[in-house]
Amino acid sequence: MQASPFSHWPLIGPLADRLWPLVMWFLRWRYARFAVVGASGTVVNMLVLYLLQEWLLRGIEPAQQRLYLSLAGAIALATVNNFCWNSWWTWSDRLAADQAVLALDRATATRFVTYALASWLGIGIQYGLTLWLSGHMYYLLANLIAIVVASISNFVANDRWTFRRRPPP
């Protein structure tokens, strides 16, 4: 059995060692990796949304008007986060052998634009659903629900377009 990185932790080490093979098996699935990246993007999104809405843009009134800007900023930063992690981990096997995973070059810029365009449907779903649901519940909960709903279209669009399998030359 493969030891987990948490083996040396006194309380959770034995449990982590038992669960580690299951975690590694789960992460072999591309959608599972996408979900883990999406979870990190959700943390970025929620943190930025909260900071913008409650602190940095507090001077903008009414709060609903502020939410438009806060949500746009949160989605933008989470999209960059997710692009970087998905390029590096989720779909790196689909990049050409001579292509850098992330670099300040034309190929990465083109892939980012494609990623952003492929994510527009999900971004639209998240934005619209968050605004609608925030009229009925706390805005952070509304945003979380909208992210989960939008993630399906984001995975399909990026799997089929941005990071599609290319035939060998």
N, C-alpha and C positions, 0 to 999 in steps of 0.2 A: 504494500500500500504506500502511495506517495504521501510524504509529509506535507502539511500545509505551511504557509508562511507564518502561521500563528501557533505552531507547535510549542514554542517556548513560553507562551502565555499561560500562567498557572491555572486560571479558571476555565478558559475556553479551549485550550490546546488540544486535549483529547477529543472533544466534540468536533473541533475544526478538522482534525486529522481524519475523522470518520466521514465528515461531509465533503471533504476536499475532492475526492474522486467524482462525486455527484456534481459538484460545481464545475469541474473541468469538463465533464461530459456535456453538461448543459451549454457551456460556452462554445462548444464546437459548432453549434447551430448559429448560422449567420444572424437570424432574427434575435437570438438571445444576446449576441454581442451588440446588435443595434439597440436592444432594450436597455442594456447596461449604459451605453453611451447616452441614450435618451434620458435615462435617470439622472446622469450627470448634467445634461442640458436642462432638465427640469429644476434641479437645484440652482443652477445659474439663473434660469428664467425667474424662478420664484424669489430669489434673493435680490436680483436687480429690480424686479417689479416692486417689491416691498420698499427697497431703498429709494427708488425714484418716487413712488406714490406717497410714501410717508415722510420722507426727509428732503431729498434733493430738489424735488419739484413742488414742494409744499406751498409755495407762493402762488401757484396757478389755481384759480377757482373758476367754476365749481369743481368738486372732486371728480365728477364724471369726465370733464374736459381734461383734467390732469391724467386720468386713467388712459385716455387715448395715447398720449405721449409716453407714459410709463410703460404701457404694454408694447408699443412699437420698439422702444429701447430694449426691453427685456427679450423680446423675440429676436431682435437683431443680434444681440450678444450671444444668446443661446444657439442661434444658427451658426455663428462662427465657431463656437465651442464644439458643436456636434460635427461640423464639417471636418475640423481638425482630427477629432478622435475617430470618426468613421473612416477617414482617409488612412489614418495610421493603423487602425486595428480591425475594423469591420470588413473593409473591402480592399485592403492593401494587396491581397493576392491577385486582384484583377488589374492592377496597374502594370504597364509595360515594364520589362526588366530594366530598361535604361531611364525610366521615369522616376524622379524623386517623389516620395510620398507627400512631403510638404516642403516647398521651397518658394522663394520669391522669384518665380519664373512664370512664363506665359502658360505652360501646361497646368500649373496649379491654379492660376487665375481663371483660366478657362473652365477648369473642373469646378471651381468655387461658384462661378456664374451659373454653370449648369446645375449644380447642387441647389443653389438659391432658387432658380427657376423651377426645378423639380419639386422643391419644397413649398412653392407658392400656394398650391391647393391646401396643403396642411396648415400653412400660415394663415390663410384666409379662414379656414375652418376654426382654428384656434382663436383668432382675433374676434371673429363674429360671434362664436359660441360663448367666449368669455364675456363679451359685452352684454349679450342677451342674458346669460345666466347670472351675471353680477346684479341684475335688476331683481333677482329672486333669492340670492344667497351671498355670502361673503365673497369678495372678489378673488381672494387667493384660492378658495375651494373651487370657484367657477373656472379659474384658470387651469387648475390641476385636472379637472374633468375634461376640459377642452383639449389639453395636451394629450391625454390618453386617446381620445377619439381621433385626433389629427395624426397620431403616430402611425397609424395603419397606412394612410395614403402616402405619408413621407417615405416609409419603407419601400412600398411598391414602386413609387416613382423613381427613387434613387437606385434601387436594385435593377430596374429595367432600363434606366436611361443614363444617369450620371456614372454609375459603376458597372455598366453592362459588360458581359463577357464579350471580348473582341476576338474574332477568329485570328489564329496565328498568321503572320505575314508569309 
